[in-house]
Amino acid sequence: MIPRWSRTLGNHLYRHSNTGISRDLYVLPCRRISKIAAVEAPVASNAFFKSEVNLNKLFRSKPCSLALPPDSPLRIEEPIYKGLRRFLLKMMLFYSKQSKSIRQANVIYRRVVSQADKPAIYDAFRLEKTFRTNFSMLVVHMWLCLRRLKAEGKEGVELGQYVYEIYNHDLETRVSKAGVNLLLSKWMRELEKVFYGNIVAFETAMLPGAKHDDLLNAVWKNVFAEDGSSKLDAAALPAVMAFTRYIRRECICLSLTDKEAMFSGNFMFTPLDNPKP
């Protein structure tokens, strides 16, 4: 059975890209998410704000593979065991396809979380780090990974499903820590709707026939606008445009990242601690 997220990113989007369905249909109000967090996540530091980096110059450099070099200390390799330990682990199905896929999915999701949780990404795009914006960053980077995995066919879709299941488990923990202890399943269903609404909006905006501003509008509504408003705030425009370029560049960078690096999780999103053009 094909996972729902995979169907969402499927070819039907291309077939229906010219229909009259409003893209607003896919964007759910952000105020739903705002209600979840009784305790907001810590606010990012203001170090980047003071640096006066010109957002208009960011993310214009030539895209490149995000694969980590062989000697990178950030690589996570599959453990190698010998002798009796290997025999026992094999008996416990440690080396089964499913066990290996789960380990790979954990590493991939760690890359997503690493980028989405870093204060640098909120500083770079002039965002306050709250539950809502943190969730939006998780969704964006999950979408980037899932669409890249799907490009590898059935094998990539199967691995992507493990990543999605780990994401759901982590999200449930985050919602609980944010102060929601009652009606947790209700909020999880709401967040699931927002997740799919977001990835459809982003994916539709990346179609060949999409207008140039479609992705920018999707980014504004789903990441920056606190109430899901379609009216773009002029003051936020440089940051929204920079984040739109960031998404487009990461999409290309991931397409240049080889299958082995993607499946093993030995890749890293573009660092934003010291953003460069």
Backbone as numpy.savetxt, mean C-alpha at the origin, in Angstrom:
# Nx Ny Nz CAx CAy CAz Cx Cy Cz
-10.53 -20.60 -6.51 -11.37 -19.40 -6.51 -10.49 -18.14 -6.51
-10.81 -17.21 -7.41 -10.01 -16.00 -7.52 -10.36 -15.05 -6.38
-9.34 -14.55 -5.63 -9.60 -13.62 -4.52 -10.30 -12.36 -5.00
-11.06 -11.76 -4.10 -11.82 -10.56 -4.47 -10.90 -9.43 -4.90
-9.76 -9.25 -4.20 -8.87 -8.14 -4.56 -8.33 -8.34 -5.96
-8.09 -9.62 -6.33 -7.56 -9.90 -7.66 -8.60 -9.60 -8.73
-9.86 -9.96 -8.43 -10.93 -9.63 -9.38 -11.08 -8.13 -9.52
-10.88 -7.41 -8.40 -10.98 -5.95 -8.41 -9.93 -5.33 -9.32
-8.75 -5.95 -9.35 -7.67 -5.45 -10.19 -7.66 -6.13 -11.55
-8.75 -6.84 -11.87 -8.80 -7.65 -13.09 -9.01 -6.86 -14.35
-9.07 -7.60 -15.45 -9.18 -6.99 -16.77 -10.53 -6.33 -17.01
-11.54 -6.66 -16.14 -12.85 -6.04 -16.35 -12.78 -4.53 -16.23
-11.80 -4.02 -15.48 -11.64 -2.57 -15.37 -11.28 -1.97 -16.72
-10.46 -2.70 -17.47 -10.07 -2.21 -18.77 -11.25 -2.26 -19.75
-12.05 -3.30 -19.63 -13.18 -3.43 -20.55 -14.23 -2.36 -20.30
-14.37 -1.93 -19.05 -15.41 -0.97 -18.72 -14.86 0.44 -18.48
-13.64 0.68 -18.90 -13.01 1.96 -18.58 -13.69 3.14 -19.25
-14.45 2.89 -20.31 -15.08 4.00 -21.02 -16.56 4.14 -20.71
-17.04 3.44 -19.70 -18.45 3.56 -19.35 -18.69 4.88 -18.65
-19.97 5.20 -18.46 -20.31 6.47 -17.83 -20.37 6.40 -16.33
-19.92 5.29 -15.73 -19.97 5.17 -14.27 -19.07 6.21 -13.64
-19.60 6.97 -12.73 -18.80 8.01 -12.07 -17.76 7.40 -11.17
-16.55 7.93 -11.22 -15.49 7.41 -10.36 -15.76 7.75 -8.90
-16.65 8.72 -8.67 -17.01 9.04 -7.29 -17.67 7.85 -6.60
-18.20 6.93 -7.42 -18.86 5.75 -6.89 -17.91 4.91 -6.06
-16.63 4.99 -6.39 -15.64 4.14 -5.74 -15.01 4.78 -4.52
-15.33 6.02 -4.25 -14.68 6.74 -3.16 -15.63 6.85 -1.98
-15.31 6.21 -0.87 -16.15 6.25 0.31 -15.70 7.36 1.24
-16.64 8.00 1.93 -16.30 9.13 2.80 -15.27 8.76 3.86
-14.26 9.61 4.00 -13.20 9.36 4.97 -13.68 9.56 6.40
-14.80 10.25 6.59 -15.28 10.49 7.96 -15.61 9.17 8.66
-15.92 8.13 7.88 -16.18 6.82 8.49 -14.95 6.32 9.23
-13.80 6.52 8.60 -12.57 6.05 9.22 -12.22 6.91 10.42
-12.47 8.20 10.31 -12.12 9.12 11.39 -12.82 8.77 12.69
-14.02 8.20 12.60 -14.78 7.86 13.79 -14.18 6.68 14.54
-13.38 5.89 13.86 -12.87 4.66 14.47 -11.92 4.94 15.61
-11.00 5.87 15.41 -9.91 6.05 16.36 -10.28 6.95 17.52
-10.47 6.35 18.66 -10.69 7.12 19.88 -9.38 7.75 20.31
-8.29 7.05 20.00 -6.95 7.57 20.30 -6.20 7.64 18.99
-5.84 8.83 18.59 -5.14 9.00 17.32 -3.70 8.55 17.44
-3.13 8.17 16.29 -1.72 7.80 16.25 -0.88 9.04 16.49
0.38 8.87 16.93 1.24 10.02 17.20 1.44 10.89 15.97
1.54 12.17 16.20 1.75 13.11 15.10 3.20 13.05 14.66
3.40 13.12 13.34 4.76 13.08 12.81 5.53 14.32 13.22
6.84 14.21 13.15 7.69 15.33 13.53 7.60 16.44 12.50
8.06 17.63 12.87 8.02 18.76 11.95 9.35 19.02 11.27
10.27 18.07 11.38 11.61 18.29 10.84 11.57 18.58 9.35
10.76 17.82 8.63 10.71 18.00 7.18 10.08 19.33 6.81
9.07 19.75 7.59 8.40 21.00 7.29 9.39 22.16 7.31
10.33 22.09 8.24 11.28 23.17 8.41 12.38 23.15 7.35
12.49 22.02 6.64 13.57 21.91 5.67 13.26 22.66 4.38
11.95 23.01 4.19 11.53 23.79 3.04 11.95 23.14 1.72
11.76 21.84 1.64 12.03 21.12 0.40 10.96 21.48 -0.61
11.34 21.71 -1.83 10.41 22.07 -2.90 9.70 20.82 -3.40
8.44 20.66 -3.04 7.68 19.47 -3.43 7.55 19.34 -4.94
7.56 20.45 -5.64 7.41 20.40 -7.09 8.58 19.72 -7.79
9.69 19.56 -7.08 10.88 18.94 -7.69 11.03 17.46 -7.34
10.16 16.97 -6.45 10.31 15.59 -5.98 9.71 14.57 -6.94
10.32 13.38 -6.96 9.84 12.21 -7.68 9.74 12.42 -9.19
10.72 13.07 -9.73 10.80 13.27 -11.17 11.99 12.52 -11.78
12.74 11.83 -10.96 13.92 11.11 -11.45 13.50 9.82 -12.17
14.42 9.26 -12.91 14.15 8.05 -13.68 13.87 6.87 -12.75
12.77 6.14 -12.96 12.44 4.99 -12.11 13.49 3.89 -12.22
13.65 3.11 -11.15 14.61 2.01 -11.15 14.06 0.88 -10.29
14.67 -0.28 -10.40 14.24 -1.44 -9.62 14.35 -1.14 -8.12
13.40 -1.68 -7.35 13.42 -1.50 -5.90 14.06 -2.70 -5.19
14.60 -3.63 -5.96 15.22 -4.83 -5.38 16.43 -4.44 -4.53
16.56 -5.08 -3.38 17.71 -4.83 -2.51 18.94 -5.54 -3.07
20.12 -4.91 -3.03 21.34 -5.57 -3.52 21.67 -6.80 -2.68
22.41 -7.74 -3.25 22.73 -9.00 -2.54 23.41 -8.80 -1.19
24.17 -7.73 -1.03 24.92 -7.51 0.21 24.18 -6.57 1.18
22.92 -6.25 0.88 22.18 -5.33 1.75 21.85 -5.98 3.09
22.10 -5.28 4.19 21.76 -5.81 5.52 20.25 -5.87 5.75
19.49 -5.27 4.84 18.03 -5.24 4.97 17.37 -6.47 4.35
18.16 -7.28 3.66 17.60 -8.49 3.05 17.20 -9.50 4.12
16.15 -10.24 3.84 15.69 -11.31 4.72 15.69 -12.60 3.91
16.59 -13.49 4.24 16.75 -14.72 3.48 16.01 -15.88 4.13
15.64 -16.84 3.31 15.00 -18.06 3.78 16.00 -18.82 4.66
15.62 -19.22 5.87 16.55 -19.92 6.76 16.99 -21.27 6.19
18.25 -21.59 6.41 18.81 -22.86 5.92 19.19 -23.73 7.11
18.62 -24.90 7.18 18.91 -25.83 8.27 19.43 -27.14 7.68
20.22 -27.84 8.47 20.79 -29.11 8.02 20.59 -30.19 9.08
20.84 -31.40 8.65 20.81 -32.52 9.59 19.45 -32.80 10.19
19.46 -33.15 11.47 18.24 -33.55 12.17 17.21 -32.43 12.21
17.69 -31.19 12.41 16.75 -30.07 12.47 15.98 -29.94 11.16
16.69 -30.05 10.05 16.03 -29.95 8.74 15.02 -31.09 8.57
15.40 -32.29 9.00 14.51 -33.44 8.88 13.23 -33.22 9.68
13.38 -32.73 10.91 12.21 -32.50 11.76 11.32 -31.39 11.20
11.95 -30.32 10.70 11.18 -29.23 10.12 10.44 -29.67 8.87
11.08 -30.55 8.12 10.42 -31.08 6.92 9.22 -31.92 7.30
9.34 -32.68 8.38 8.22 -33.50 8.86 7.07 -32.61 9.34
7.39 -31.44 9.84 6.38 -30.49 10.32 5.89 -29.56 9.21
6.27 -29.87 7.96 5.83 -29.15 6.76 6.36 -27.72 6.69
7.51 -27.48 7.34 8.13 -26.15 7.30 8.50 -25.78 5.86
8.85 -26.78 5.06 9.29 -26.52 3.69 8.17 -26.71 2.66
6.94 -26.86 3.14 5.82 -26.99 2.20 5.61 -25.68 1.46
4.92 -25.76 0.34 4.66 -24.57 -0.47 3.88 -23.53 0.32
2.90 -23.98 1.11 2.09 -23.05 1.88 2.91 -22.34 2.95
3.75 -23.10 3.68 4.58 -22.49 4.72 5.54 -21.47 4.13
6.13 -21.82 3.00 7.06 -20.89 2.36 6.34 -19.62 1.90
5.13 -19.79 1.36 4.36 -18.64 0.89 3.99 -17.73 2.05
3.64 -18.31 3.18 3.28 -17.51 4.36 4.49 -16.71 4.84
5.67 -17.33 4.84 6.88 -16.61 5.25 7.18 -15.47 4.28
7.03 -15.73 2.99 7.27 -14.69 2.00 6.27 -13.55 2.16
5.02 -13.90 2.38 3.97 -12.88 2.54 4.23 -12.00 3.76
4.73 -12.61 4.83 5.06 -11.85 6.03 6.14 -10.81 5.75
7.14 -11.21 4.97 8.23 -10.28 4.64 7.71 -9.16 3.75
6.89 -9.50 2.77 6.32 -8.48 1.88 5.49 -7.48 2.67
4.67 -7.99 3.58 3.84 -7.09 4.36 4.67 -6.21 5.29
5.78 -6.75 5.77 6.68 -5.93 6.59 7.21 -4.75 5.80
7.44 -4.94 4.50 7.90 -3.83 3.65 6.80 -2.77 3.53
5.56 -3.23 3.40 4.42 -2.30 3.32 4.32 -1.49 4.61
4.34 -2.18 5.74 4.21 -1.53 7.04 5.37 -0.58 7.30
6.57 -1.00 6.91 7.75 -0.17 7.11 7.59 1.19 6.45
7.05 1.20 5.23 6.88 2.47 4.52 5.69 3.25 5.06
4.59 2.56 5.35 3.36 3.23 5.78 3.45 3.78 7.20
4.30 3.20 8.03 4.39 3.62 9.43 5.49 4.64 9.70
6.38 4.84 8.75 7.49 5.77 8.97 6.99 7.22 9.04
7.42 7.97 10.04 7.05 9.39 10.12 7.47 10.16 8.87
8.54 9.70 8.21 9.07 10.44 7.06 8.05 10.61 5.95
7.20 9.62 5.74 6.25 9.72 4.62 5.18 10.77 4.90
4.86 10.97 6.18 3.88 11.98 6.55 4.51 13.37 6.51
5.77 13.45 6.93 6.50 14.71 6.83 6.65 15.13 5.37
7.01 14.16 4.52 7.27 14.45 3.12 6.05 15.02 2.40
4.88 14.50 2.75 3.67 14.94 2.06 2.77 15.84 2.90
3.36 16.43 3.96 2.67 17.42 4.78 1.36 16.87 5.37
1.43 15.63 5.86 0.25 14.99 6.44 0.43 14.78 7.94
-0.64 14.93 8.67 -0.61 14.59 10.09 -0.83 13.08 10.19
-0.04 12.43 11.03 -0.18 10.98 11.15 -1.30 10.66 12.13
-2.43 10.23 11.59 -3.58 9.82 12.38 -3.96 8.41 11.95
-4.95 7.85 12.58 -5.40 6.53 12.16 -5.85 6.55 10.70
-6.57 7.61 10.32 -7.08 7.70 8.95 -5.97 7.76 7.92
-4.99 8.65 8.12 -3.91 8.78 7.14 -3.01 7.54 7.14
-2.82 6.93 8.31 -2.03 5.72 8.38 -2.71 4.58 7.62
-4.02 4.48 7.77 -4.78 3.47 7.04 -4.69 3.73 5.54
-4.78 5.00 5.14 -4.69 5.35 3.72 -3.34 4.94 3.13
-2.27 5.14 3.90 -0.94 4.75 3.44 -0.82 3.23 3.33
-1.40 2.52 4.27 -1.40 1.06 4.19 -2.11 0.60 2.92
-3.26 1.19 2.63 -4.03 0.80 1.46 -3.26 1.08 0.17
-2.66 2.26 0.07 -1.90 2.62 -1.14 -0.78 1.62 -1.39
-0.01 1.30 -0.36 1.14 0.42 -0.55 0.74 -1.05 -0.69
-0.39 -1.42 -0.09 -0.93 -2.76 -0.34 -1.34 -2.88 -1.80
-2.02 -1.86 -2.30 -2.44 -1.86 -3.71 -1.23 -1.96 -4.64
-0.19 -1.20 -4.36 1.01 -1.24 -5.19 1.61 -2.64 -5.24
1.66 -3.30 -4.08 2.22 -4.65 -4.02 1.33 -5.68 -4.70
0.03 -5.60 -4.43 -0.90 -6.59 -4.98 -0.97 -6.51 -6.51
-0.97 -5.32 -7.05 -1.03 -5.19 -8.52 0.25 -5.70 -9.15
1.39 -5.54 -8.46 2.65 -6.07 -8.99 2.67 -7.60 -8.91
2.20 -8.16 -7.81 2.15 -9.62 -7.66 1.19 -10.23 -8.69
0.07 -9.57 -8.92 -0.91 -10.07 -9.88 -0.30 -10.17 -11.28
0.66 -9.31 -11.58 1.29 -9.32 -12.90 2.06 -10.62 -13.15
2.35 -11.37 -12.06 3.07 -12.64 -12.20 2.13 -13.82 -12.39
0.84 -13.55 -12.57 -0.10 -14.62 -12.84 -0.62 -15.33 -11.60
-1.02 -16.58 -11.78 -1.66 -17.35 -10.71 -0.78 -17.44 -9.46
0.50 -17.66 -9.66 1.42 -17.77 -8.52 1.46 -16.48 -7.72
1.46 -15.36 -8.42 1.49 -14.07 -7.75 0.18 -13.78 -7.03
-0.93 -14.18 -7.62 -2.24 -13.97 -6.99 -2.34 -14.78 -5.70
-1.85 -16.02 -5.73 -1.89 -16.87 -4.54 -1.06 -16.26 -3.41
0.12 -15.77 -3.75 0.97 -15.13 -2.74 0.32 -13.84 -2.25
-0.28 -13.09 -3.16 -0.96 -11.85 -2.78 -2.10 -12.09 -1.81
-2.76 -13.23 -1.93 -3.85 -13.53 -1.01 -3.34 -13.73 0.42
-2.16 -14.36 0.55 -1.56 -14.50 1.88 -1.21 -13.13 2.46
-0.68 -12.25 1.60 -0.34 -10.89 2.04 -1.61 -10.17 2.51
-2.68 -10.32 1.75 -3.95 -9.67 2.10 -4.49 -10.20 3.42
-4.37 -11.48 3.67 -4.85 -12.06 4.94 -4.04 -11.55 6.13
-2.73 -11.40 5.93 -1.88 -10.85 7.00 -2.24 -9.39 7.25
-2.50 -8.66 6.18 -2.92 -7.26 6.30 -4.21 -7.16 7.12
-5.18 -8.01 6.83 -6.45 -7.98 7.56 -6.26 -8.26 9.05
-5.41 -9.22 9.36 -5.14 -9.54 10.77 -4.48 -8.35 11.46
-3.52 -7.74 10.79 -2.82 -6.59 11.36 -3.77 -5.41 11.53
-4.64 -5.20 10.55 -5.59 -4.08 10.61 -6.54 -4.25 11.79
-6.98 -5.47 12.02 -7.87 -5.73 13.15 -7.18 -5.37 14.47
-5.90 -5.70 14.57 -5.12 -5.35 15.76 -5.00 -3.84 15.90
-4.77 -3.15 14.80 -4.63 -1.69 14.82 -5.95 -1.02 15.24
-7.05 -1.51 14.72 -8.36 -0.94 15.07 -8.63 -1.14 16.56
-8.30 -2.31 17.06 -8.50 -2.60 18.48 -7.64 -1.69 19.35
-6.38 -1.49 18.95 -5.48 -0.62 19.70 -5.93 0.84 19.63
-6.64 1.19 18.57 -7.12 2.57 18.42 -8.29 2.88 19.33
-8.79 1.87 20.03 -9.85 2.12 21.00 -11.18 1.48 20.69
-11.26 0.70 19.60 -12.52 0.06 19.24 -12.53 -1.36 19.80
-13.36 -1.59 20.79 -13.48 -2.92 21.38 -14.87 -3.51 21.14
-15.85 -2.62 20.90 -17.20 -3.07 20.61 -17.47 -2.93 19.11
-18.27 -3.84 18.59 -18.65 -3.81 17.18 -17.42 -3.80 16.26
-16.39 -4.55 16.65 -15.16 -4.60 15.87 -15.42 -5.14 14.47
-16.23 -6.18 14.37 -16.52 -6.77 13.06 -17.21 -5.77 12.14
-18.05 -4.90 12.73 -18.73 -3.89 11.92 -17.72 -2.92 11.31
-16.77 -2.46 12.14 -15.77 -1.52 11.64 -14.84 -2.18 10.62
-14.56 -3.46 10.82 -13.72 -4.17 9.85 -14.43 -4.26 8.50
-15.74 -4.46 8.52 -16.49 -4.48 7.26 -16.46 -3.11 6.59
-16.57 -2.06 7.41 -16.50 -0.71 6.86 -15.14 -0.44 6.22
-14.10 -0.85 6.91 -12.74 -0.63 6.39 -12.49 -1.47 5.14
-13.11 -2.64 5.07 -12.97 -3.47 3.87 -13.60 -2.76 2.67
-14.76 -2.13 2.90 -15.41 -1.37 1.82 -14.52 -0.23 1.36
-13.92 0.47 2.33 -13.03 1.58 1.99 -11.81 1.07 1.22
-11.26 -0.06 1.66 -10.09 -0.66 0.98 -10.40 -0.90 -0.49
-11.51 -1.59 -0.76 -11.85 -1.90 -2.15 -12.26 -0.67 -2.93
-12.93 0.27 -2.27 -13.26 1.52 -2.95 -12.02 2.27 -3.38
-11.02 2.28 -2.50 -9.76 2.97 -2.80 -9.00 2.32 -3.94
-8.83 0.99 -3.89 -8.00 0.35 -4.91 -8.68 0.39 -6.28
-10.01 0.39 -6.30 -10.70 0.53 -7.58 -10.48 1.94 -8.12
-10.56 2.93 -7.24 -10.34 4.32 -7.66 -8.93 4.50 -8.21
-7.93 3.96 -7.51 -6.54 4.08 -7.97 -6.32 3.31 -9.27
-6.84 2.08 -9.31 -6.63 1.25 -10.50 -7.31 1.84 -11.72
-8.52 2.37 -11.54 -9.24 3.00 -12.65 -8.47 4.21 -13.17
-7.86 4.94 -12.25 -7.11 6.15 -12.63 -5.81 5.81 -13.35
-5.38 4.54 -13.27 -4.14 4.14 -13.94 -4.38 3.50 -15.30
-5.65 3.37 -15.69 -5.97 2.76 -16.98 -5.47 3.63 -18.13
-5.15 3.01 -19.26 -4.65 3.77 -20.42 -5.58 4.89 -20.85
-6.88 4.68 -20.73 -7.83 5.69 -21.17 -8.21 6.71 -20.12
-7.60 6.63 -18.95 -7.94 7.56 -17.87 -7.42 8.96 -18.16
-8.10 9.95 -17.60 -7.64 11.33 -17.75 -6.41 11.55 -16.88
-5.62 12.54 -17.24 -4.36 12.79 -16.52 -4.60 13.12 -15.05
-5.71 13.81 -14.75 -5.98 14.24 -13.38 -6.75 13.20 -12.55
-7.10 12.09 -13.15 -7.91 11.10 -12.42 -7.18 10.56 -11.18
-5.89 10.26 -11.32 -5.14 9.74 -10.18 -4.98 10.82 -9.12
-4.71 12.05 -9.55 -4.56 13.15 -8.61 -5.85 13.33 -7.80
-7.00 13.26 -8.48 -8.28 13.40 -7.78 -8.53 12.24 -6.81
-8.14 11.03 -7.23 -8.31 9.86 -6.36 -7.42 9.98 -5.13
-6.21 10.48 -5.32 -5.29 10.68 -4.20 -5.85 11.72 -3.23
-6.37 12.81 -3.78 -6.94 13.85 -2.91 -8.10 13.30 -2.08
-9.03 12.64 -2.75 -10.24 12.16 -2.05 -9.93 11.07 -1.03
-8.99 10.19 -1.36 -8.78 9.01 -0.53 -7.62 9.11 0.46
-6.76 10.09 0.28 -5.61 10.22 1.17 -5.61 11.56 1.91
-5.84 12.64 1.21 -5.67 13.97 1.79 -6.95 14.58 2.36
-8.08 14.40 1.66 -9.33 15.04 2.09 -9.87 14.35 3.34
-10.05 15.11 4.40 -10.53 14.53 5.65 -11.98 14.09 5.58
-12.76 14.71 4.70 -14.18 14.37 4.61 -14.54 13.76 3.26
-13.51 13.38 2.47 -13.78 12.79 1.17 -14.27 13.78 0.15
-14.08 15.08 0.42 -14.55 16.13 -0.48 -13.86 16.03 -1.84
-14.61 16.33 -2.89 -14.04 16.30 -4.25 -13.36 17.62 -4.61
-13.59 18.66 -3.77 -12.99 19.97 -4.03 -11.58 20.01 -3.47
-10.61 20.10 -4.36 -9.21 20.06 -3.96 -8.80 21.38 -3.31
-8.12 21.28 -2.18 -7.62 22.45 -1.46 -6.36 22.94 -2.15
-6.37 24.19 -2.58 -5.24 24.74 -3.32 -3.95 24.69 -2.50
-4.05 24.87 -1.19 -2.87 24.85 -0.33 -2.22 23.46 -0.30
-3.03 22.43 -0.49 -2.51 21.06 -0.44 -2.07 20.55 -1.81
-2.33 21.33 -2.86 -2.05 20.87 -4.22 -0.61 20.40 -4.45
0.43 21.14 -4.01 1.80 20.66 -4.23 2.05 19.28 -3.62
1.52 19.05 -2.41 1.71 17.75 -1.75 0.94 16.66 -2.47
-0.28 16.97 -2.91 -1.10 15.98 -3.63 -0.43 15.61 -4.95
0.09 16.59 -5.65 0.77 16.33 -6.92 2.04 15.51 -6.70
2.77 15.81 -5.63 3.99 15.06 -5.32 3.66 13.61 -4.99
2.58 13.39 -4.23 2.20 12.02 -3.87 1.72 11.26 -5.11
1.05 11.96 -6.02 0.61 11.33 -7.27 1.81 10.89 -8.09
2.84 11.74 -8.16 4.07 11.37 -8.88 4.75 10.20 -8.18
4.73 10.22 -6.86 5.33 9.13 -6.07 4.66 7.80 -6.43
3.33 7.78 -6.49 2.60 6.55 -6.82 2.96 6.07 -8.22
2.93 6.97 -9.19 3.24 6.58 -10.56 4.67 6.04 -10.66
5.59 6.70 -9.96 6.99 6.25 -10.02 7.16 4.89 -9.35
6.50 4.69 -8.19 6.62 3.40 -7.50 6.02 2.27 -8.34
4.95 2.57 -9.07 4.35 1.56 -9.96 5.37 1.09 -11.00
6.06 2.05 -11.60 7.06 1.71 -12.62 8.25 1.00 -11.98
8.69 1.50 -10.82 9.82 0.88 -10.13 9.52 -0.57 -9.77
8.31 -0.83 -9.32 7.93 -2.21 -8.98 7.87 -3.09 -10.22
7.44 -2.51 -11.34 7.40 -3.29 -12.59 8.82 -3.65 -13.04
9.81 -2.84 -12.64 11.21 -3.11 -12.98 11.88 -4.05 -11.96
11.18 -4.32 -10.86 11.71 -5.19 -9.81 11.43 -6.64 -10.18
12.46 -7.46 -10.19 12.30 -8.83 -10.67 11.43 -9.68 -9.75
10.95 -10.77 -10.29 10.03 -11.68 -9.59 10.64 -12.22 -8.30
11.91 -12.60 -8.33 12.55 -13.19 -7.15 12.56 -12.20 -5.99
12.87 -10.94 -6.28 12.90 -9.92 -5.25 11.51 -9.66 -4.69
10.50 -9.66 -5.58 9.13 -9.42 -5.13 8.63 -10.57 -4.26
8.84 -11.78 -4.72 8.30 -12.94 -4.01 9.01 -13.18 -2.68
10.28 -12.85 -2.61 11.03 -13.05 -1.37 10.87 -11.87 -0.42
10.32 -10.77 -0.93 10.17 -9.57 -0.11 11.46 -8.77 0.00
12.45 -9.10 -0.81 13.71 -8.39 -0.75 13.72 -7.18 -1.69
12.82 -6.29 -1.39 12.73 -5.01 -2.08 12.37 -3.96 -1.04
12.48 -2.73 -1.38 12.13 -1.66 -0.45 11.60 -0.46 -1.22
10.50 0.07 -0.75 9.94 1.27 -1.39 10.95 2.41 -1.29
10.80 3.37 -2.17 11.73 4.51 -2.21 11.78 5.19 -0.84
12.98 5.29 -0.24 13.12 5.94 1.08 12.71 7.40 1.01
12.03 7.86 2.04 11.56 9.24 2.07 12.17 10.04 3.21
13.18 9.46 3.89 13.83 10.18 4.98 14.51 11.44 4.47
15.17 11.30 3.31 15.82 12.43 2.66 15.41 12.41 1.20
14.16 12.78 0.90 13.64 12.66 -0.46 14.45 13.47 -1.46
14.66 12.84 -2.62 15.40 13.48 -3.70 14.53 13.52 -4.95
14.83 14.41 -5.85 14.05 14.46 -7.10 14.07 13.15 -7.84
